[in-house]
């Protein structure tokens, strides 16, 4: 029997993991630029300007290292993944177990990179402010953008290959906010045996001892939602992490909320002082539409702030939005 080699499959998994670790630990730029505390006079401080410039160069170098050390290795491995997979299928004595092992590792290691290395966010929060204050040049900014885009491009190409070969759902198709559309008072069956119910949660139908059982699967709130809230609300600086409380309430499978109640919650958030001013949409309608896409509730264009007053129960549950 031909020797089974999975050298490039394993090296691609290692590269995926390394990229994921870097992105979630470091991100595309220093996270203190998301806290929204910068003032014009801050940028005039010579020591701070020097520190920001040094930090910029450090981040650029880290991104370059990630590209050459991990992304290029991932790109190289991608060319051999399909042939190693075919060899595995032909020669493996424990094919099902082997495929399950590698699929599990890939699914754990892959993520939606554009949600984390968001070039528009990087520009708006980091590069443009630095460029406007002459801390970096236009060329510096272009170089920075180029390396981030290269990382994202090669990464996504590798994900596409792996998902096609191993028949894995692409990470950006999972919990994709803009595709969550749920009809009120309506239940839809899906191909996998799952049922989407009106409160926005998914129920998985399983068989046990000859009987059908329904198990509720907790909805996931995309990480981008956190970007709308200020640092103290998210527990930064030793504060209570009320953002976690908010997410817990919005994903609690024991709570059956109507679309009307979700509208009230959206208004509570919109009117609170916990949102970053620069992220707050100009109109409630725009925010409500986005909020519905995030939590998976039905958007109702007839809901207006004037008819979405929160009752005492909601005020008690979301008291931290009223403080």
Secondary structure, DSSP 8 states (H G I E B T S, - for coil): ------HHHHHHHHHHHHHHHHHHHT-SS-GGGGS----GGGGG-HHHHHHHHHHHHHHHHHHHHHIIIIIHHHHHHHHHHHHHHHHHHHH-TTHHHHHHHHHHHHHHH---HHHHS-HHHHIIIIIHHHHHTTSS-HHHHHHHHHHHHHHHHHHHHHHHHHHHHHT---GGGTT-GGG----TT--EE-TTSEEE-TTS-EEEEEEETTEEEEEEE-----GGGGGGB-TTTBTTTS--BHHHHHHHHHT-TT----HHHHHHHHHHHHHSS-B-TTTS-SSHHHHHHHHHHHHT----TT--GGG----HHHHHHTGGGT-
